[in-house]
Amino acid sequence: MPLISSHTCSHRLLTACVALCTVLYASAQGDSLLQQTLGNVNVRGHRVRSHLDTPVQGVTAIGMALMDDMPRILGNADPLHYAQMLPGVQTNSEYDAGLYIAGCDIQHNMVGINGIPIYNAAHMLGFFSVFNATHFSQMQLSKTQAGAASPNRLGGQIDMITADTLARHTSADLSVGPMSSQATLRMPLWSDAAITLSARAAYLNLLYSPWLHIDEMLLRYGFDDLNMTFQWQPDADNQVTADFYWGQDRVRLDDDLYALTSRLTWQNAMAALHWIRRLDCAEWQQSLYMSHYGNDFTLSEDNLNVTLPSRITTAGYRLNYIDSHWHTGVDAAWHSIQPQQPDTKGFLTIKTRPQPRQQAVEASLFADYTATIAPRLQLTAGLRATCFHNDGFTHWSADPSATLTYDAGTAGTLRLSATQRHQYLCRTGFSQSGLPTEFWIAADRDNHPQRCTSIALGYELFLCSKMVRIEAEAYYKQLYNQVEYSGNVYDFLYDEYDLDNILLRGNGHNYGVNLIAEKRKGRLTGWLSYAYGRARRRFDDSRHQGWYPANHERPHEWNAVATYRLDRHWSFGATVVLASGQPYTSPRQFYLMASNIVTEFGQHNANRLKPYCRADVSVSYDFSRKGRRRSGLNLSVYNVLMHNNDLFHRLKIYNNAFANKPFRFALPFMPSLNYYCAL
């Protein structure tokens, strides 16, 4: 069993919709038209308040109106946080900002705005994504890449969608909380154009600084982000949209005991231009875009300085043609990637193998065809052909997909899908603890493209006049050419850094069952869900013998989300999470050698943390509410039961003795009082 050395410096830094009914009666007989005037007609029904929708099969859309009544953790109702409350999306713990969909790793998912990718879409601690909810109309979630038009990713897709209609009147949303504030302004520019502007800023240090300690290190943190969407509709057949996003995070950790300072700055930027051209029976969609991400990590201690910069920039063009049967198009992208390049200065000068900047080109042609092959039975078949080139390495792929949908009317809808997909960009790194110290690399001769073959069976049923929706899904994914980072932060200090020697390559498979029951109408709305899932990996390495659970695997997950509207003033929201503990590797023995802790570990990921349990509650009081206009206060409590959840295990000196104990979140619970206003 190999020995792994540890240093004293710490690295665990981690709508609602209202239905309008119209009754018309007309009949024709011969050349004459029989007209009849109806008397007063009363149409009764339950008010639709569902925040979940299925615009197309296999896609779940969450309306951003849900955020109005849900707990606003530290002043922020994050849409990705509520995506994690859906079955098949991994329940996260504190210090973890990742998204794990259907057992896949973070890198396997595409997260974006109107179809444009955003890399490392998270702020610190896992409470904040880079998305200001009030800027968007809905969030669409696909748990698998079922169609040929889906991007070259093995996992799911989360897409933030802006409103597709022009703002006819000036309106605004404002939320002010103890840690962050955000505002959105929508206004018409002229008769056929409008703009939406959003801004958000965090000032965690002002009120929470006495409690901001992670592993006895003082934390200083802040972030800002901006969104802009410009819409122009010169006529009924054309729409031009320009999207812009920019965000930056700043983190500093000070450890006076060891005179250690850590600084981490990361930044996202995205700009896109979309043009939609509508024809009589078809639609053309074109997008030209650029997306950039970069981070700079610096660790300073006495006469030692370590930096770990990395970058990725993507520029691309996308064309879609959609009619009643065909969805065809082109995806073309150029990637400029700087993998993690450590640099050490001071009393330790470690030789590192240079990591040259990668210049890669990715081009795809795709086509989906939908046809009715029997009464109530529909088939969608597709093919995605891709050419990827990077530094003399060229790879061709042809990925088929097929979906069968059977509509049994009141008996429900059954869907069977199968697909194959390749992924040419890989994200890896030594930490997934809410900090984007992970970095991107492109496929090459040594790192072959990742590949996935998957199959999924889903069933959807509406009951009680569509007041209740039930959905069940089973899936299986076979993964090839998977990559895992086997090193840690100390590799840059005590050994010669070589990325090729740190990356492990192997295979894996995911399988599971997802269940959800949703109450869609009435004063009380929400859902209950359960997910059973396994994510297994196997790598050719002496420390990873046989099949073992992936680091993020939680076999069992229960989630509950509820909102209750008492009257025109009071509303309540609550979420409950109960999930299996994540796996970890327990040390067999450890001892001190030359002021370092030397550890012998047992079987990889053979142990599990205690089950994760958390309840969040929210109470909102509207001072006034008239249509969309409202203002009031929201009181939220994160982890109201004050359950101590184990986040990971660590070796540390406790009472002058070494011990391997669980690490927990710095605060047992977090209250938040926010003022909100919609004008």
N, C-alpha and C positions, 0 to 999 in steps of 0.2 A: 504494500500500500504506500503510495507516494506521500511525502511530507510536504505540507504547504505552510510557508512562513507568513506571519502576520506582523504588521507594524503598529505602533501605538496610535498613529493618527487615524481618525475615524472617517469612514466613507459611506455610512448608512443614511446620508442626506437624501437624505432622501426628501267642422266649425260647426268649439261647439258650433253645430250648424242648425239653423232653424228652417223647417220645411214650409214652402209656400205652395198651397194646393189650389189648383184651378180646375173647375168642373165645366166641361163643354159637352154639348149634346147636339149632334147633327146626323141626319141620315138622308140619303139620296135615293130616289126611285124614278127610273126613266129619265126624262129631261127636266123634271121638276125637282126643286129642293124644298124639302119639308123642314120648316123652322118652328121651333117651340121655345118659348121663354120660360125658364125655370123660376120658381119662387125662391125665397131665401133658403140658402143651403148652409148648414152648420157642419163644419169639418172639425172633428175632435181627434186628438192624438196626444201621446206623451211628447214632451219637449225633448228633442234630441240634444244630448250634452256629451256624447261620446267624443273623446279626444284621440281615439285610434281609428284608422281607416285603412282600407286596402284598395288603393287606386288601380293597381294591377295585381295579378296573381303573384304571390311570392314576395310582395312588398308591403311593409307596414309603415303607415304615415302617422306621425305624432303631431297633432296640432299644437302650435306654440301657445295657444290660449290655456293649455294645461298648466303652464308655468305660473299663471296668475294665482292659482289656489294651492300650489304645492309649497312645501318647506323651502325657504330661501336660505340656503346654508351660507352663513356669513355674508348675507346680502345678495346672494347670487342663486338663481334657479337655473341650473345648468342642464341643457337638453340632453347631453351625453350621459349625465347622471341618471336620468329617467329612462334612457335607452337600455341601461344596465338592469332595469327592473323588468325587462321583457325576458321570457324564457329563451334560452339559447345564447344569451349575451352574458358573459362572465360577470359575476358579482365581484366588485373590487373592494379592497380594504384601503384604509388611509395610507398615504405616501405612495399610492399606485394609481397612475393616471391612464393605464392601458385599457384597450378594448380587445376582449377575447371573444370571438363570435364562433359558435359551433365548434369549439375546441381549438381553433386556429390561434396562432400567435398574433401579436400586435402588428407585425410587419405584413401580414397577409391581407389586411383590410385596406380598403380605399376610403379615406375620409376627405370630404371636399365640400365646396360651395358651388351649386348649380353644375355639378359634374366635373369641376376643376379640382385636382388634388391639393390638399394642404398637408405638408409633412410635419410629423410630430405635433399633432393637434391637441396640445395640453399645456395648461399652466401648472404651477407647482402644487404638490400635496394631493392631487387627484380631485380636488373640489371644483376646479375650473377647466373647461375646455377653452378653445380660442373663439367660441361662438357666443355672441351676444344675442340671446333668444328673441328680444323684441325686434331685431332687424329682419327676422325671417318669418314666413307664414307657416312652414311645417318642416319636419325632419323625416326623411324617408330612409327606411332600414331594409336592406336585403341581406338575408343570412347566408346566401350562397350566390355565386356567379352563374345563374342558370341560363342566361341568353347570350348569344354571340356578341351583342352590343356591350356587354359588361366588360370592364377593363381587365388587364392582365394581372389579376390578383387571385390568390387561392382561397381567400376567406370571403367575408361579407363586404358590404358597402353602406356607408352612411353619408347621405347627401343632404345638406342644408339648402332649402329651396326658398328663394325670395318670392314676394307677391308678384303675380303675373298681370295685375291690373294697375292702372295709374292712380296715384293719389289725387283726388279731385278737390280736397280741402286740406289745409294745413293741420297736422295732428302731431302729438308728441307723447312719449312715455318717459317717465323718470322714476328711478329707484335709488334710494340713498340708504346705505347700511353701515354697520360698524367696521367693515373691512374693505368694502368696495362699493362703488356707485356706478350707475350706467344710465345713459340717456339715448333716446332715438327720436329723430325729427324727420317727418315726412311732409313734403310740400310740393305742390305743382309749380313748374317753372313757366310753362305756357300751356296752351290748350291741349297739346299732344305730347307733353314731356313732364317728367316729375323726377325728384331726387329723394333718396333716403340716406340719412347720415346717422351713424351710431358711434358712440365713444364709451369706453369703460376704463376705470382706473382703480387700482388697489392701493390701500394705505394701511396695510396690516400692522405696521410698526407703531402707529399712533396709539391704538387702544390695547393691543395684545402684547406689546413688548415685554411686560413682566413675565409672561408665560411662554415666550418664544425661545424655548431651549430644546434642542435635539441632541440627545446623548451628551448632555452637559455643555453643549456648544450654543452660543448666542446667535440667533438667526435674525437677519435683516432681509426683507423681501418686498418687492413691489413689481407691478406690471401695468402696462397700458396696451390697449388695442383700439383700432379704428376700423369701421366698415363704411363703405360708400357704394350705393347702387343708383345708377342713372338709367332711366327708361325713356325711350322715345318711340312713339307709335305714329308714324307719318300717315298711315291709313289702316284700314281694317285688316289688311293682308300682310303687313310688315311690322316687326317689332325689333328694336335694337336695344340691347342692355349692356351696360358697362359695370363690372364689379371690381372693387378694390378692397384689399384687406392688408393691414399692417399691425404687428404686435411685437412687443419686446418685454422680456423678463430680466430682472436683476436680483441676484441672490448673493448674500455674503454670510459666511459662517466664521465666527471667531472662537477659538479655544485658547483661553489665557493660560491654562495649565501647561500646554505644550507649545505655546507661542505659535499656533497654527492658524492660518487664514485660508479660507476657500472662497473663490469667487466664480460664479457661473452666470454668463449672459447668453441668452439665445433669442433669436429673432425669426419671425415668419413674415413673408410678404407674398401677395398674390394679386395679379391684375389680369382681367379677362374681358374680351369683347365678344358678345353673342349677337347673332342675327337670325331671326326666325322669319321665314317666308311661307305664308299659307296659300295653298292652291285650292282648287275646288274639292278635291278628294285626297289631298296629300299635304305634306309639310316638309320643308327643308330647314335644317338647323345647322348653323355653322358657329364655331368657337375658335378664337385665337387667344392664347393665354401664356402666362409666365408664372411660375411658382418657385419660391426660394426659401430655404431654411439653412441656418448656420448657428453653431454654438461655440463658445470659448470657455473652457474650464481651466482654472488656475488654482494650484495648490502650493502654498508657501509656508515653509517652516524653517526658522533660523537661516541657514545658508543653503536651503534647498528650494528650488522653484520648478514646478511641473506644469506644463500646458498641454491641453488635449483638444485642439481645434478640429472641426469637421464642417463640411458644406455640401449642399446639393441644390442645384438649380435645374429646372425643367422648363423648356419652351415647347409649345405644341400647337397643333391644329387638329380640329375634329369636325367631321361632316356627317350628318345624319339625314337620311331620307326615309320618311314614314308614311305609309298609306294603310289601307284596310288589311292588306296581306303582307306587305314587305316592310322590313326595317333593315336598311343597308347603310353602309357608311365606311369612313376612313378615319383611323387614328394614327397620327404621326407625332413623335416627340423626340427632342434632343435633350440628353442629360449630361450635365457637367457635375462630376462628383469628386470631392476631396475626402477620402476616407480618413478616419482618425489618425492623426500624425503626432505622436507624443514627442515632447522636447523637454529634457531635464537639464538644469543648470545648478551649479553649486558643488557641494562636496561629493555628490554622486553624479557622474556623467556616464549615462548608459548609451551604448550604441544602439541605434534603431535602424531597421531596414526602411529606406524611404518608401513612402506610399504615394506613388505618382497620381496626379489628377486623372480621372477617367472621363473619356469623352465617348458617349454611347448614343446610338440611334435606334429607335424602336418604331416600327411601322406595321400597322395592322389593317387588313381588309376584312369586313365582316358582313354577314347577311343572315337574317332570320325570316322565315316564311311561315305564316299562320294560315291554317285551313281547317274547315269543318269536315271531318272524315266520316262522321256518322251522326245521327240525331243526338244532340247534347254532348258530343265528343269532339274536342278541338285539339289539334296538334300544332305545336310550334317547333320547327326544326331549324338549326342554324349551324354555321361554320365560321370560325375566326382564324384567319391565316396571318401569321406574324413573322417578320424578319427582324432579328436583333443583331446589331454589330457593335463590338467593343474591342479596340486595340488588336485588330487582326483576327478576332474570334467572331464568327458569324453562325447564328443558329436560326433554323427555320422550324416552324411548328404549324400544325393544322388541328385546331381544337374543335371537335364537334359538340353539339348540345341538342337536347330534345326535351320537350315538356308535353305531357298529355294531361288534359283537363276535362273532367266529366262533371257536367252540371246536372244534378239530380233534382233540381227544384227545391221543394221544401225539405227534401231529405239531405240537402247539403251539397258541397262541392268537393270533389276528390282530385288531387293533383299529384302526378308522378313526374319527376324530372331527373335527368342524368346529364352530366357534363364533364368535360376535361378542360383543364386550364394550365397554362405555363405562367410563371412569374420571373421577371428578369432583374428586378431590383430587390435587394435584401437589406433589411435593417437588423443590426445586432449591436451588442455592447454588454458591459459588465453590470449594468444596473437597470432595473425597471421599476424604480421606486419614486415615481412622480417627477423625476428629473431627466431631461432629454440628453443624457450622456451617451445614448445609443447613436449610432451613425449608420450611413447607407453605403453600400457597395454594389457594383454592377456585376452581372454574370460574366465570367471569362473562362479561359481554359481550365483553371483550377477550381473555380466555383461554377458548376453547371447550373443551368436554370432550374428553379424549383418547379415541380409538377404535381398536379392533384387530379384524381379521378373521384367523382362524388355522385351519390344518388340520394334522393330525398322523396319521401311520401308524405303528403299533407292532406288534412281534411278540415273543412270549415262548415259550421252549422249555425243558423240563426233560430232562436226560439222566442216564444212569447211576443209575437208581433215585432220581432227584431229588437226587443229590449235586451236580449241576452245573446252573446256571441261566444261560441266555443270553437277552439282550434287546437288540433293535435298534429304533431309532426315528428317523423323519425328520419334520421340521416346517418350516412356513413361516408367518410372521406379517407381515401388512401393517399398518403403524402410521400413524395420522393425528393431526394436531394435536399433534405432539410439542413439548416445551418444553425449551430449553437455556439455561443461564445464561452469558452472554457476557462478564461483567465479572470483576473480581478485587478483592482487598482494598483496593487503592489507589484504587478508585473513591470510597470514602468520604472520602479525604483530599484529593484534587485535583480533584474534579469534583462537579457537582450531581447528587445521587443521585435517580434516577427508575427505579423497578422496571420500569415498562412499556418503557422504552428499553433495558434490559439484557437482557430476555428475548427469545430468538429462537424463532420458531414455524415448524414445517415438518413433514415426513413421514419415514418410514423403513420398513425391512423387515429381518426376521431370517430366516435359514434355516440348516439344519444337519442333521447325522446324529449320533446317539449310540449307542454300542455298549458293552455290559458283559458280562463272563463272570464268574460267581461260583461259587466252591466253597463249598458250604453245610454239609458234614459232615466229621467227622474231626478229628484233632489240628490240622491246618493248615486254616484258613478265611480267606476274604477275597475280593477281587475285583480284576480288571483292567478298565480302561475307556479308551475313546478317544472324543473328541468333535471333530467338525469343525463350526465355526459361523461365520457372518458376520452382523454387525450394521451396517447402513448407514444413514446419515442424510443429509438434505438440507434446508437452511434458506435462506431468502431473505435473504442478507446478503452484503455485498461481500467479507468475509473468509472465507466458507464457500461457495466456488463448486463446483457440481456435487455428486455423491455422494461421501461420504467415510466412513471407518470410525468407528464410535462410540468414545469414549475408552476403553472397557473391552474392546474386541474382541480376542480371542485366537483366531486361526483354528484352531490345532491344540492339543489338550490330551491328555496321557496321565497316568493316575493308577493307582496300585497301593496296595492296602491289604491287610495280612496280619497274622494273629495265629496263634501257634503255642503249644500247650500241651504242654510237654515231660513233666511229671509233676505230682504234686499240689502241688509247691512252685514250679516255675519256669514262667514264661510269657513270651513275647516278642511284640512288636508293631513294625510298621514301616509307613511311608507314603513313597511316592515321587511327586513331581510334576515333570512336564516339559511346558512350555507355550510357545507363541509369545510374543514380546514384545508389549507394548501399544503402540498408536500414540502419537505425540507430534508437536508442531509445532516444527520446527527454525528458529532465527533465520537470516536471510540475512546480516544485518550488525547490529552494535551499536556504540555509541560513548557517550562521557561528555559530558553537557551539564548545566551548573549543578549538579554533584554528583549527577546522576541518570543511570542507564543508560537510554539510548534505543535501542529495538530495532525492527528491521524483520523481521517473520516471513515465512517461506515459505508454501507451500501447507499448509492446515490438515490435521493428522494424516497427513501424507504420509510420515513416517518411523516406524521401529519400534525399540523397545528390543531388546537382546539377549534370546534365549530365557531363560525363567525355569526354574531347576532347583533342586530341594530334596529332601533325604531326611531323615526323622526316624526315630529308633529308640527303643525302649523295652524295658526288662527289668524284670520284676516277680518278687519272691520272697515267697511266702506263708510266714510263720512257722507258721501253723496254718490249716487250712481244713476246716470241717465244715458241709456244707450251705451256707447263706447266710453263716454266720459266717466271717470271715477277717480277717487282719491281716498287714501286710508292708510292704515298701519297693518303691518304683518309681523307677528311674533312667531319665531321658529325656534325649535330646540333640536339640535343634532345629537343623536344617541341619548334620547331622553331617559332610557333605562340605566344609563351609566354602566353598560356592560363592558368589561375589560377584555378587549379582543387582542389576541396574540397576533402580531404582524410578521415577525420572524424571530429566529433564535440567534444569539450572538454570544461570543466569548468575551468576558470582561471580569475585572477585579471587583468582587463584592465583599465588603467587610474584610479586606486584606487577604482574600482568597479568590482563586480563579473559579469561575462557574459558567456553565452554558445555560442561559436563562432567556425567556421570551422577551422581546421588545414590544412595547405598547405605545399607542398614540399619546402625545404629550398632554392632551386635555381629556378628562373623562367624559365631558359633554360640552357643547358649544351653543349658547343661546344667541339669538340675533333679533334685533328690533329694527324694522325697515319702514321707511315712508315711501309710498308709491303714489304715482299720479299719472293719469292718462287723460290727455286733452284732445 
